[in-house]
Amino acid sequence: MIHKMMILVVISILSLVIPGFSQSPGAKPSFEVASIKPNSSARPRIADEPGGRFIATGVPLRMLMGFAYRGPNLQLSGGPGWIESDLWDIEAKAPEGTVAPRIGPPDLSAPDIIALMVQSLLEDRFQLKMHRETKDLPVYELTIAKAGLKLKLSEDQSPPQRPGPGAPRQSGGAIPRGAMRMGRGEIEVTAISFPNLVQTLSQLLGRRVVDKTGLTGYYDVKLQWTPDAFSAAGVGPFGPGGLRGPDPPAPPDASGLSIFTAIEEQLGLKVDSAKGPAEVMVIDSVHKPSQN
């Protein structure tokens, strides 16, 4: 059952916020070496690892774009159908000494050099060209539900630390602090900051989420819902543009529950539709890369 094959996503990766995008040639750092190959797998994984290594397995281009260019107000628009259907494996390494070890979760207002290198990779190998627009678009406003907040504060309110070099990868059992497991229609995370949780909900819902709660601190979250077939809330950690694979059954204890209802009943948060300014990154042109 695919929904039981959980994906471990480190919060420091999932919640990156990328600075302003520039199309000036040579303005961004780039990887020293990079390999791109097609993949038919249905288990996506994106990770930046110690030593400046970037690994993506079985991911569509739109998901890679979500990692590289994502910001709190950013949405992606346009492009051919294959940017969602074709899957890719990427292995890349930054030049020695250019990526300092990260301690704890990233500063949500600071640049991330690996994400900038992925931008360079996409613009070079996929010949990706885009421009930004600001539009008044549908957004979601997040408030505390009338029944009261049900989020659980983590016992340890110190910032979670990033796993050190050589730390084993976990595919089951207890979730390390600051890490997330995601499956179709379920998500579990420990010690997530509230801004990171809002960003995660934005990616799951496929629309900018405006925080109106005033909440701070680190939380342990477990959320289960019944995803619609191929909806933003059912295709993985990066919202629209996730995998368009088979539609596996949802967790049995989440039968018939929409993600909006689950957020309210299980977290005590209310999601309401609204309108507000949002950045849209419009794809002007893109091409499939040559294999290597």
C-alpha positions as CSV (number, residue, x, y, z in Angstrom):
1,M,0.0,0.0,0.0
2,I,1.6,3.2,-1.1
3,H,0.1,5.3,1.6
4,K,2.1,3.2,4.1
5,M,5.4,3.8,2.3
6,M,6.1,7.0,4.1
7,I,8.5,9.7,2.8
8,L,11.0,11.1,5.3
9,V,11.4,14.8,4.7
10,V,13.7,16.9,6.8
11,I,12.0,20.2,7.8
12,S,15.1,22.1,6.9
13,I,14.5,21.0,3.3
14,L,10.8,21.2,3.1
15,S,10.5,24.7,4.5
16,L,13.1,26.5,2.5
17,V,12.2,30.0,1.5
18,I,14.2,31.3,-1.5
19,P,15.2,34.9,-2.1
20,G,14.4,37.0,-5.1
21,F,15.0,35.4,-8.5
22,S,17.4,36.9,-10.9
23,Q,17.9,35.9,-14.6
24,S,21.4,37.6,-14.9
25,P,23.8,35.0,-16.3
26,G,26.4,33.9,-13.8
27,A,24.7,35.7,-10.9
28,K,24.0,32.5,-9.0
29,P,26.2,29.8,-7.7
30,S,26.2,26.4,-9.5
31,F,27.1,22.8,-8.8
32,E,30.5,21.5,-9.7
33,V,29.0,18.3,-11.2
34,A,25.5,17.2,-11.9
35,S,23.8,14.1,-13.3
36,I,20.2,14.0,-14.6
37,K,18.5,10.8,-15.6
38,P,14.8,9.8,-16.3
39,N,13.0,7.7,-13.6
40,S,9.8,5.8,-13.6
41,S,9.6,5.5,-9.8
42,A,6.6,6.6,-7.8
43,R,8.4,7.5,-4.5
44,P,9.7,11.1,-4.6
45,R,12.6,12.2,-2.5
46,I,14.5,15.6,-2.4
47,A,17.3,16.1,0.0
48,D,20.4,18.3,0.4
49,E,23.0,16.4,2.3
50,P,26.2,17.3,4.1
51,G,29.2,18.3,2.0
52,G,27.1,20.2,-0.6
53,R,25.4,17.1,-2.1
54,F,21.9,17.4,-3.6
55,I,19.8,14.3,-4.3
56,A,16.4,14.1,-6.1
57,T,14.8,10.8,-6.9
58,G,11.7,10.2,-9.0
59,V,10.6,13.8,-9.0
60,P,8.9,15.9,-11.7
61,L,10.3,19.2,-12.8
62,R,7.5,21.2,-11.2
63,M,8.4,19.7,-7.8
64,L,12.1,20.6,-8.4
65,M,11.0,24.1,-9.2
66,G,9.0,24.2,-6.0
67,F,12.1,23.4,-4.1
68,A,14.3,25.8,-5.9
69,Y,12.1,28.9,-6.2
70,R,9.6,28.6,-3.5
71,G,8.7,31.6,-1.4
72,P,5.9,32.4,1.0
73,N,3.9,34.2,-1.8
74,L,5.1,32.3,-4.8
75,Q,3.0,30.2,-7.2
76,L,4.0,28.5,-10.4
77,S,2.1,28.9,-13.7
78,G,2.3,27.5,-17.2
79,G,4.6,25.0,-18.9
80,P,4.0,21.8,-20.9
81,G,2.4,18.7,-19.4
82,W,5.6,16.8,-19.1
83,I,6.9,19.0,-16.3
84,E,4.4,17.2,-14.1
85,S,4.3,13.7,-15.6
86,D,8.0,13.0,-16.4
87,L,10.1,12.0,-13.4
88,W,13.9,12.6,-13.0
89,D,16.8,11.5,-10.8
90,I,19.4,14.2,-10.1
91,E,22.7,13.9,-8.2
92,A,24.8,17.0,-7.9
93,K,27.6,18.2,-5.8
94,A,28.7,21.8,-4.9
95,P,32.3,22.8,-5.2
96,E,34.4,21.8,-2.2
97,G,34.0,24.3,0.7
98,T,31.2,26.4,-0.8
99,V,28.4,25.0,1.4
100,A,28.8,25.5,5.2
101,P,27.3,22.9,7.5
102,R,23.8,23.9,8.6
103,I,23.0,24.0,12.2
104,G,19.3,23.7,13.0
105,P,16.4,24.8,10.7
106,P,17.1,27.5,8.1
107,D,16.3,31.2,8.7
108,L,13.1,31.7,6.6
109,S,14.3,35.1,5.5
110,A,17.8,34.1,4.4
111,P,19.2,32.7,1.1
112,D,19.9,29.0,0.7
113,I,22.9,28.3,-1.5
114,I,21.8,24.7,-2.5
115,A,18.4,26.0,-3.7
116,L,20.2,28.7,-5.7
117,M,22.4,26.0,-7.3
118,V,19.3,24.0,-8.2
119,Q,17.9,27.2,-9.9
120,S,21.2,27.4,-11.9
121,L,20.8,23.7,-12.8
122,L,17.3,24.1,-14.0
123,E,18.0,27.2,-16.0
124,D,21.1,25.6,-17.6
125,R,20.1,21.9,-18.2
126,F,16.3,22.3,-18.7
127,Q,16.8,25.7,-20.4
128,L,14.1,27.0,-18.0
129,K,13.1,30.7,-18.6
130,M,10.5,32.4,-16.5
131,H,9.3,35.8,-15.3
132,R,7.5,36.9,-12.2
133,E,4.2,38.6,-11.9
134,T,2.2,39.9,-8.9
135,K,-1.5,39.2,-9.1
136,D,-4.5,39.4,-6.9
137,L,-5.3,35.7,-6.5
138,P,-7.2,33.4,-4.2
139,V,-5.4,32.7,-1.0
140,Y,-6.3,30.9,2.3
141,E,-6.5,32.7,5.6
142,L,-5.5,30.6,8.7
143,T,-7.2,31.3,12.0
144,I,-7.8,29.5,15.3
145,A,-11.1,27.5,15.0
146,K,-14.1,28.3,17.2
147,A,-13.7,25.0,19.1
148,G,-10.2,26.0,20.2
149,L,-6.6,25.2,19.3
150,K,-5.8,21.4,19.3
151,L,-2.1,21.7,18.2
152,K,0.3,20.1,20.7
153,L,3.3,22.1,21.7
154,S,6.5,20.1,21.7
155,E,7.9,19.4,25.2
156,D,11.3,20.6,24.0
157,Q,10.9,24.2,22.7
158,S,14.5,24.5,21.5
159,P,15.2,24.6,17.8
160,P,15.7,21.1,16.4
161,Q,19.1,20.3,15.2
162,R,20.0,19.0,11.8
163,P,21.3,15.4,11.7
164,G,25.1,15.2,11.6
165,P,27.2,13.6,8.9
166,G,26.8,9.9,8.8
167,A,23.5,9.9,10.7
168,P,21.4,6.9,9.6
169,R,18.3,7.6,7.4
170,Q,15.1,6.4,9.0
171,S,12.2,4.9,7.1
172,G,10.0,4.0,10.1
173,G,9.8,4.1,13.9
174,A,10.1,7.3,15.9
175,I,10.5,10.6,13.9
176,P,13.6,12.6,14.8
177,R,13.0,16.1,16.0
178,G,12.7,18.6,13.1
179,A,11.8,15.8,10.6
180,M,8.6,14.9,8.8
181,R,7.0,11.7,7.4
182,M,4.4,12.1,4.6
183,G,2.2,9.6,2.9
184,R,-0.8,10.0,0.7
185,G,-3.4,11.6,3.0
186,E,-1.3,11.7,6.1
187,I,1.5,13.8,7.6
188,E,3.4,13.5,10.9
189,V,6.1,15.9,12.1
190,T,7.8,16.7,15.3
191,A,9.1,20.1,16.6
192,I,8.0,22.1,13.6
193,S,7.9,25.9,14.0
194,F,4.6,27.5,13.3
195,P,5.9,29.5,10.2
196,N,7.2,26.2,8.8
197,L,3.8,24.6,9.5
198,V,2.0,27.4,7.6
199,Q,4.4,27.0,4.7
200,T,3.8,23.2,4.7
201,L,0.0,23.7,4.6
202,S,0.5,26.2,1.8
203,Q,2.3,23.5,-0.2
204,L,-0.3,20.8,0.6
205,L,-3.2,23.1,-0.3
206,G,-1.5,24.5,-3.5
207,R,-2.3,28.1,-2.5
208,R,-0.7,30.8,-0.4
209,V,-1.8,30.5,3.3
210,V,-1.9,33.8,5.2
211,D,-1.3,33.3,9.0
212,K,-3.8,35.2,11.1
213,T,-3.3,33.1,14.3
214,G,-0.4,34.9,15.9
215,L,1.0,31.5,17.1
216,T,4.6,30.9,17.8
217,G,6.7,28.0,19.1
218,Y,7.4,24.4,18.0
219,Y,4.7,21.8,17.6
220,D,4.2,18.1,17.1
221,V,1.6,17.5,14.4
222,K,-0.2,14.4,13.1
223,L,-2.8,15.0,10.4
224,Q,-4.8,12.5,8.4
225,W,-7.4,13.1,5.6
226,T,-8.9,11.6,2.5
227,P,-7.1,13.1,-0.5
228,D,-9.0,13.8,-3.7
229,A,-7.6,12.0,-6.7
230,F,-4.6,14.0,-8.0
231,S,-5.5,17.1,-5.9
232,A,-2.8,19.3,-4.5
233,A,-3.4,17.8,-1.0
234,G,-2.9,14.3,-2.4
235,V,0.3,14.4,-4.5
236,G,3.1,14.9,-2.0
237,P,5.0,17.5,-0.1
238,F,5.1,20.2,-2.8
239,G,1.5,20.6,-3.7
240,P,0.5,21.0,-7.4
241,G,2.9,19.3,-9.7
242,G,3.5,16.4,-7.5
243,L,3.4,12.9,-8.8
244,R,0.5,12.0,-11.0
245,G,0.8,8.3,-10.3
246,P,-1.8,5.7,-9.2
247,D,-4.5,6.8,-6.7
248,P,-3.9,4.6,-3.7
249,P,-6.4,4.2,-0.9
250,A,-6.3,6.7,1.9
251,P,-5.6,5.7,5.5
252,P,-8.6,3.7,6.8
253,D,-9.1,6.0,9.8
254,A,-9.4,9.1,7.7
255,S,-12.3,7.9,5.6
256,G,-14.3,10.7,3.9
257,L,-12.4,13.5,5.7
258,S,-11.3,16.5,3.5
259,I,-8.0,18.1,4.4
260,F,-9.8,21.3,5.4
261,T,-12.0,19.5,7.8
262,A,-9.0,17.5,9.1
263,I,-7.1,20.7,9.8
264,E,-10.0,22.1,11.8
265,E,-10.9,18.9,13.7
266,Q,-7.4,17.6,14.4
267,L,-5.4,20.8,14.7
268,G,-8.0,23.3,15.8
269,L,-7.2,25.6,12.8
270,K,-9.6,27.1,10.4
271,V,-8.9,27.6,6.7
272,D,-11.0,30.2,4.8
273,S,-10.9,31.3,1.2
274,A,-9.9,34.9,0.6
275,K,-8.1,37.1,-2.0
276,G,-4.7,38.7,-1.8
277,P,-1.5,39.6,-3.7
278,A,0.6,36.7,-4.6
279,E,3.8,36.2,-6.7
280,V,3.3,34.1,-9.8
281,M,6.3,32.7,-11.6
282,V,5.2,32.2,-15.2
283,I,7.1,29.6,-17.3
284,D,8.1,31.1,-20.7
285,S,10.0,28.1,-22.1
286,V,11.5,24.8,-20.9
287,H,13.1,21.8,-22.6
288,K,13.9,18.2,-21.6
289,P,17.6,17.9,-20.7
290,S,20.0,15.6,-22.5
291,Q,20.8,12.5,-20.5
292,N,24.2,11.9,-18.9
